[in-house]
Amino acid sequence: MLIDLAQTLLQSPVDMTHLAHIPHIDLFQSLHTTDTELLGQIKGMIKETDLGGDISKSWQHFVKTGQVWAFLIGAIVGYLAKTFTSYG
């Protein structure tokens, strides 16, 4: 699709008259006028970090869903399989 678009643009003559009708946006002016709004949005996106609470919640989910038992059984079976299949 991009190749078709590029080929079309290269084959057609470039008409610069339509570029004059594109609305001009001054990025620095728009940022300057909305600094407080932008900072408010950023402040709303930042959340307080609770590393201990996040780890605790993850561990509780790990135990509650039974994944801890699957891990322990897999580790034991894997160790036994390695022990019985290795020589020496």
FENVENMO-V557027 format. One record per backbone hydrogen bond with DSSP energy under -0.5 kcal/mol. CO is the residue of the C=O (numbers start at 1). NH is the residue of the N-H. Records with the same first field share a line. If there is no record, write none. Layout:
# FENVENMO-V557027
CO=NH ; NH
This chain:
# FENVENMO-V557027
1=5
2=6
3=7
4=8
5=9
6=10
7=11
8=12
14=16
15=18
16=19
17=20
18=21
19=22
24=26
25=27
26=30
27=31
28=32
29=33
30=34
32=35
34=38
35=39
36=40
37=41
38=42
39=43
40=44
41=45
42=46
50=54
51=55
52=56
53=57
54=58
55=59
56=60
57=61
58=62
59=63
60=64
61=65
62=67 ; 68
63=66
66=70
67=71
68=72
69=73
70=74
71=75
72=76
73=77
74=78
75=79
76=80
77=81
78=82
79=83
80=84
81=85
82=86
